[in-house]
Amino acid sequence: MVTVFPVAGVSAAFPARTSPSWPARGARLAAALVLVAGLAGCADRAGGTGQGPGPCPAQPPGQASAPAAGPGGAAPLLRHGAVVAVICQYALDPSPKTVNLLPRIVLRGPAAAGLAAVLDDARPASSLPRCSPFPYRQLIVFGYRTGPTVTAGVRFGVCSSGVVTAGSRSAVFGPPLQDGLFFYTSLGRHDRGPATPDVAGLGAAAAAAAARRDGFSLLVAGAASDDAAPLGSVLFQSPPPGVIDAAAGPQLDVIVAVPHSPPCTAAQLTLSYRAGGLGAGLDFGLIIFRDTAKAPCTLAGPVRVTGLNAAGRAVTDTATSAFTNPGVLSPHAAPIPAFAAPPPGELVYGWPLAAAYRDGPASVDHGYCAPLWVIPAAWRIVLAGRTTFVIRNADPRNHGLAPTGGLITCQGRLDGQPQPSYMTP
């Protein structure tokens, strides 16, 4: 099976590498006070698992019940500007596998501030996801140069949704933060391997260079809104700074900062089509959205695609989806070379397309669909506000079954399409 040009958060035909991860909720003031004494002098030292704030509470936080209304755009869920974050980790079902769990991880400086920012960017929640929780929880205490600490509980569910709760308010987050933070619970006390470099606060290109120097690769897995950080700077990394990554082929997954930006206009966007290969009777492709103007912009709302013939008439189904948050594109995006992903820090969205091309009616060519193929000449893409683009269904570098290298459909049918999201290697 050929699988190329994956998109973050999309499995199946376009799988992105995600790190494992695991759960938590609730916070107690008494537990926070135990940690306060060690917070004051920790501001700017490197992150890691060495000396830091006081011990974690012996017992994990309680299970979250139905939370009050989320932040709702009023006060932030978490204070920004943290200088230290203590992540206490708990296995709720002790076993030989969990006794090695790294019980505490300390983040300092930009790594602490970035974790607060990405958690605060979670979606407000008036009810918790209806899915079974994983048997791990985290209690995170954020310390600041001035003012009180802030305590948050985090737990994870099997439906790939994490819940962060601070006080009486909760918010829900999904991949890539869910995957990256959950991976922290897979770290062991006695892991062997290279120590993870600290790239928090660096621009994506500088972070990739720093990772390479220590023998790591870097994957920009997503972005989160933070107006206080430079566009493209690293807010969160997994594994965390200073820990041992025992996995083969060390890789850093990072989430970078994007500012709140106005909606993209037609003049800012350049769209193109790229073939994605064949596999399991399906043909795959990708619609790429780049911001080629001088300022960042945001893709939001619904998106539709329809295949057209040379005369401009619809010859396929219309597939619909919606842009995932945060949807911010970086400006001055250059064309992406064939068989490559955008360089680190260039934030480009991709929308995977898929269509069954092989299997057709049993009465036609022994069930092979070739006599009924519909190969659109072009794609019509309609964004929110009826902004419309028409691009060729062609990729000259794809030496597939279609002469143009474009997507092949059986009788014009498009299969269910995942949501557009950031392109990753």
N, C-alpha and C positions, 0 to 999 in steps of 0.2 A: 504494500500500500504506500502510495506517495503522499507525504504530508509536508507541505512547505508553507512558509510565510505565516506562522501562527500569530494569533492575536491574544493579548492578555485576557485571562478569564474565560477563554473559549476552549472547551475540550473537544472530543470527537475528532473531526477532520483537521482542526487547527489547534492542536494542543500547545499551551504555553507551559513551561516548566514552573511548577509551584512548589514551594517548600511545604513539608508537613507542618502541623500546628495543633494547639489544644486549650481548655476552657476556664470561666469564673464569673463572680458577681459580688455585690454588697460590700459595705465597708463599715467599720466600727471606729468611733472616735478614740476609744481606748487604745486600739491597735495603732492608730496613727500617732498618738502621743508617745508610744514606745519608740517610734522611729525618729521623732523630731530632733532629739539631741544630736544625732549624727549628721543632720542636714546642713547646718550652717556653713561649714568650711569646705563644702564639696564642689564648689561652683565650676571650676574650669579644668579639672584634672581629666585625664583620659578615661573613657568608659571601660567597663569590664566587670569582672566578678571578684575583684580583690577587696581591700578594706573600704568601708563606706558606712552608711547609716546603721543604726542598731538592728537587733534581731527581728525577724518576722514573727508575727503571732503564731503560736503553736497550732492553732486550729484554723481551718479555712473559713472564709466568710460564708454567710448563709445563702440559701437559694433565693434568687430574686422572685418576688411575687409580681402581681400586675403593677407596673410602674405608673407614676403620675405622668401627665403630659410631658413630652420632651421639650428641648430648648425652644422650638418654635420661632427661631430667629430673634429671640430676646437676648438675655444674658447667655454667655457661652456656657457649655456644659462643664468645661475645664478651663482654669486660668492658663493663659499663654505665658511664656517666659520662664518656664521651669528651668532650674539649674541642676537638679538631680531628680531621678526617678528610681524608686526601689520597687522591683517587680518580685513579689512573693508568690511562689508557685506551690500548688498543692495537688497531690494525687488522692482522689476520694476513695479509691479502691486499692489499698496497699497490696503490693505483690512483689515478687522478685524482680519484675520488669520495672516497677516504679520506684524501688528503693534507691536507685541510682539517680533519680530526678535531681537536676540542679535546682536547689530550693530558692535561691535568691539571685537576681541579676540586677546590677546597679548601672544605670546610664547617667552620664553627666554631660553638662554643657549642651551643645547643639543636639546630641542624641536624645537628651531628656526633653528639651523644648520641642523637638520634632515629634516625639511620641505623643505629647499633649496635643499638638496641632492636628495630627492625623486622627486621633480619637475624637477630638472636638468636631472634626469634619464629618463624623458619622451622622446618619439620618435620624431625626427625632422619632421616638416611638411611643405610641399610646398603649400598645400591647406587645407582648413578647412573641417571637416566632414560635409557631406550633411545631416543634420538632424535638426529638430526644437530645438531651445534653450529653456532651462528652464528659468523662469522669475526671476532669482536671479543671482547676479554677486558678485565677490570678487575683491578687490584691496589689494595686499599684498606688504608691504614695509619692506625690510630686512635691518637691520642696522648692522654695523661691528665695531670692535674696532678702526680700522683706515680705511680711504678711504670713498668714497661716498656710499650713500644708493643705493639699487637696487629695482626698482619697477616692479611688475609683475601683470598682469591682468589674472583672471581665470574665465572661463565660462563653463557651462555644457550643454550637449545636451541629448535629449531623447534616443539617440542611445548608451548611456552609455559611451560616450567619452567626456573627458574634454579637454579644450585647455588652455595652459598657454602661454602668450605673454609678452616678455620683449623687449622693443625697437621695432625693425622691424622684430624680429624673433619669431616664434611660434613653439610649440611642442604639441603633442597630448598624452594624457594618458587615460588609462582605469581602470577597477577594478584591485586591491582593492583601489588604491588611489582615483579614481573617487567616489567610494561609501563613503569612509571615510571622504574625504574633503567636499563632498556634504552634509554629515550629519551635518556639522557645521552650515548650514543654517536652520536647524530644531530646533536649540537651542533657547530658549526664555529667556527674561529678568526675568521672574517671576517663572521659573521652580523650583520645590521642589524635594528634594531627596538628595542622598549622593554626596559629591564633588568627582570628578574624581581624582584619584591619578596620580602623575607625574612619569611615568616610562621611559621617553625618556633617552637614553644613557645607560640604564641598559641592561645586557644580558637577553635573553628571559626567562631563568629559574628564575633569580632574579626578573624580571618584573612580572612573574606569581605569585611569592610569595608575592611581594608588593601589587599586585592587590587583592589577597586573603585576606590580612590583612585588607583591606578597604571594603571587601564584594563584590568585583568584580571578575568575571572570565576573563580570557585572551585568545584571539584567535590570533594566528599568521596567518594573512590573506594573507601575501605575502612577497616579498623581493625586494630590490632595490640595484643597484650597488653603492657602496661608498667605495673606497679604503682607505679612511682616518678613517673609523670606524671599530671596531673589528667585526669579523664575528658573526652574530646573535644578535648584539646589536640593541636596538629599535631606529629607526629613526623617526617614525611617529606613533601617536596614535589618535584614534577616539573613544569616545569624547576627546577633548583636555584637558590638565592638568588644574585642578582647577575649571572646570565648573560643573554645576549641571546636572546630567543625570536623566531625569524624566522618562525614560523608565523602564518597569518592567524587573526584572532580569538583573541588571547592568552588562554590558560586555564591555571590552576594545578590540577593534580590533587594531592590530599593524602591521607595516611593519618593517622588520628587514634588517640589512645591510649584503650584501655579496660582496666579492671582485671580480674583473674581474679575471676569472680563465680559465685555458686551457681546451680544450675539454676533455670529459671523454673518457678513454680508456676501452677496454673490461675487462682488469685486475682490474679496479677500481670498476666496477659495479656488483651488485647482483640484479637479477630480480626475482619476485615471483608473484603468482596469488592469489587473494582473492575474495571470493564470495561476492556479494552485495545484494542478496535477489531477490524476485519476486514481480511484481506489474504491474497492468494494461495489463496483457498479455505479459510482457517483463521479461526477466531474465537479471540480472545485475552482473557485475564483475569488477575487478580492477587489472591492472598490476602495480606493485610497482617497482620503480627504486630507489635503495639505493647506496650511495658511501661508500664502506666498506674499502677504502684505507686511507692513512694518510694525504692526501691533498684534498682540495675542487676541484671540476671539474664542467664543464658546459655541459649540454645537449642542443643541438641546432640542427636545421634542421629538415628534415622529419623523420617520424617513420611509420612503416608498421607492421601489425599483420595478420597472417594467421593461421587458425586452421589446425592441422595435425592429421592423423590417426596413429595407432600404428606402421605402416610401414614407417611413415615419409612423406606420400603423402598428398597434400592439399585437404581438404574436406570442406572448407568454402570459402566465399568471402575473399578478402584482404581489410582490412580497413586501411585507411591512415589518417595521421594527421601531426602536427608539434609541436615542443616544444615551449611553450610560454616563453617570457623573464621574468626574467633573466636566468632561467634554471640552476642556481648554486646549487649543492648539497653539504651539509656539510659532512665532513669526519667522519670516524669511526662510521657510522650509524649502530645501533644495530637492530636486528629483531624487528618488530612491533608486540606486543601481539595481540591475536585474539580480535576482537570487540573493538579495541582501535586505537587511532591515534598516530603519533609520539609525543614524549615529546616536550615541547616548546624549540625552538632553533635547533631541529634536522630537517633539511630541506630535505624532501623526496618528489619525484614526484610520482603522481599516474595518470594512464590513464584509465578512465572509459570505459568499454565495455558494449554493450547492444545488445540483440537479441530477436526478437519475438519468443516465444516458443509455444504459445497457439493456435493461429489462423492459420489455413492452408486452403488448397483448399476445397471448399464446397463438392466436390465429395469424400473426404476421411474422414471417421469417423465423419460425420456430421459437418465437418469444424474444428475439433480438430486435431492439427498437430502431436500428439504423434506418430502415425505410421511412420511419416517422420522425426522424430528427428535425428539430427546429433550432437553428443556430441564429440568434438575433444578430442583426448588423450593428445595433447600438443599444445602450441602456439609457432609459429616462429615469433620473433620480430626482425626487421631489422632497424638499425639506419643509420644515415648518414655515408658514407664511407663503406657501406655494412657490418658493424659490426653486427653480427647475434647471437641471443640467442634463445635457445629452452627451454621452461619451461613447467611443467605439468599443464594441465587444471584440477586442483584438489584442493579442500579445505576440509580436513577431518572434520572441525568444522561446515561445512554447511550441515545441515540435510534437503536438499531440494529434488527435484525430481530426480536429477542425482545421481547414486550410488557413484560417485567420489566427489560430491559436486562441480563439474565444471559447466561451462556455457553451457546451452542448446540452440541450434539453430533449427529453422524450415528450413529444406532443406539446411542447411549450410549458411543461410543468416545472415550477421551482419548488424545491423542498423547503421545509421550515428553516428559516435563517436565524442565527444567533444575533445578539445585539452588537452594534459597532463598538469597538473599544481600542485602546492604544495598541499599535503594532509593536511587537517585541521579536527578538531573534528566535 
